Amino acid sequence: MMQRPSAIASQEQTRAAITAMHAYFDATARARPRRERQHLAHEWLAAIRRLRTTGR
């Protein structure tokens, strides 16, 4: 069964958000500099926002 393009886009955005979340937590666990963690947190939140606006 083929998936709708919107479902595929949503899955890709979900993967991007999860990848960004992992990068943030990894940086936190490794005690990376604050500026780097802030940048990663911003990327994570931006990915979540994109996911939320697509799901409507």
Phi, psi and omega per residue, in radians:
M1 nan 2.307 -3.135
M2 -1.478 2.491 3.108
Q3 -1.563 2.662 3.066
R4 -1.177 2.596 3.096
P5 -0.994 -0.617 3.129
S6 -1.167 -0.603 3.109
A7 -1.198 -0.695 3.119
I8 -1.138 -0.763 3.124
A9 -1.086 -0.697 3.132
S10 -1.123 -0.711 3.113
Q11 -1.126 -0.706 3.123
E12 -1.136 -0.708 3.117
Q13 -1.188 -0.625 3.088
T14 -1.114 -0.780 3.091
R15 -1.065 -0.715 3.132
A16 -1.107 -0.723 3.130
A17 -1.147 -0.714 3.129
I18 -1.165 -0.724 3.105
T19 -1.072 -0.759 3.125
A20 -1.121 -0.692 3.122
M21 -1.098 -0.782 3.133
H22 -1.082 -0.727 3.134
A23 -1.079 -0.735 3.122
Y24 -1.108 -0.856 -3.120
F25 -1.136 -0.635 3.097
D26 -1.109 -0.785 3.127
A27 -1.101 -0.658 3.125
T28 -1.166 -0.782 -3.129
A29 -1.107 -0.550 -3.136
R30 -1.584 0.106 3.115
A31 0.960 0.798 3.095
R32 -1.176 2.817 -3.130
P33 -0.978 2.610 -3.090
R34 -0.970 -0.748 -3.112
R35 -1.066 -0.723 3.120
E36 -1.129 -0.762 3.130
R37 -1.132 -0.667 3.107
Q38 -1.113 -0.720 3.113
H39 -1.082 -0.787 3.138
L40 -1.150 -0.668 3.093
A41 -1.109 -0.707 3.112
H42 -1.086 -0.764 3.112
E43 -1.087 -0.722 -3.141
W44 -1.092 -0.861 -3.126
L45 -1.129 -0.645 3.092
A46 -1.111 -0.689 3.113
A47 -1.135 -0.684 3.100
I48 -1.142 -0.735 3.118
R49 -1.078 -0.747 3.111
R50 -1.071 -0.717 -3.141
L51 -1.124 -0.746 -3.111
R52 -1.163 -0.643 -3.111
T53 -1.320 -0.444 3.102
T54 -1.313 -0.568 -3.059
G55 -1.296 -0.072 -3.096
R56 -1.531 nan nan
